[in-house]
Amino acid sequence: MPRDEKKEKGSGGKKQKKKSPRTKKGSYYTVSGEKLERRNCCPKCGSGVFMAQHRDRQACGNCGYTEWKTAK
């Protein structure tokens, strides 16, 4: 193949990342009267790391600790 001919390339370029919706910081707290209540925190990591709320479990994104909800 002569050097002047170039190979045809595909569409090229990088794939764009999909952005997931972020949870708002206000959803981690509830105000009842003059008292501020926090959502569950991870018992291993401490009070600064919140647990993610799922349908059947609560999970820590930092260490992977999971608490399963019991079916009633």
HUKA-V294875 format. One record per residue. RES is the residue in one letter. SS is DSSP state (H for helix, E for strand, L for the rest). BURIAL is + if it has 16 or more other C-alpha atoms within 10 Angstrom, else -. D_CENTER is the distance of its C-alpha to the mean C-alpha in Angstrom with 2 decimals. Layout:
RES & SS & BURIAL & D_CENTER
RES & SS & BURIAL & D_CENTER
This chain:
M & L & - & 50.88
P & L & - & 52.04
R & L & - & 49.89
D & L & - & 49.98
E & L & - & 48.03
K & L & - & 44.26
K & L & - & 41.90
E & L & - & 40.02
K & L & - & 36.29
G & L & - & 33.60
S & L & - & 31.32
G & L & - & 29.69
G & L & - & 26.94
K & L & - & 23.29
K & L & - & 20.67
Q & L & - & 18.50
K & L & - & 14.73
K & L & - & 13.07
K & L & - & 11.03
S & L & - & 8.39
P & L & - & 9.18
R & L & - & 7.89
T & L & - & 8.60
K & L & - & 11.91
K & H & - & 12.99
G & H & - & 15.87
S & H & - & 14.04
Y & H & - & 13.71
Y & E & - & 17.51
T & E & - & 20.48
V & E & - & 24.01
S & E & - & 26.94
G & L & - & 30.23
E & L & - & 30.19
K & E & - & 27.61
L & E & - & 23.91
E & E & - & 21.74
R & E & - & 18.28
R & L & - & 15.72
N & L & + & 15.70
C & E & + & 15.10
C & L & + & 14.99
P & L & - & 18.69
K & L & - & 18.51
C & L & - & 16.60
G & L & - & 18.27
S & L & - & 17.99
G & L & - & 15.65
V & L & + & 12.46
F & E & + & 11.15
M & E & + & 10.42
A & E & + & 7.85
Q & E & - & 10.39
H & L & - & 11.19
R & L & - & 14.66
D & L & - & 16.30
R & E & - & 14.44
Q & E & + & 12.51
A & E & + & 10.50
C & E & + & 9.93
G & L & - & 7.25
N & L & - & 10.27
C & L & - & 13.14
G & L & - & 12.21
Y & L & - & 14.49
T & E & - & 14.55
E & E & - & 16.80
W & E & - & 18.05
K & L & - & 19.40
T & L & - & 23.06
A & L & - & 24.64
K & L & - & 27.50
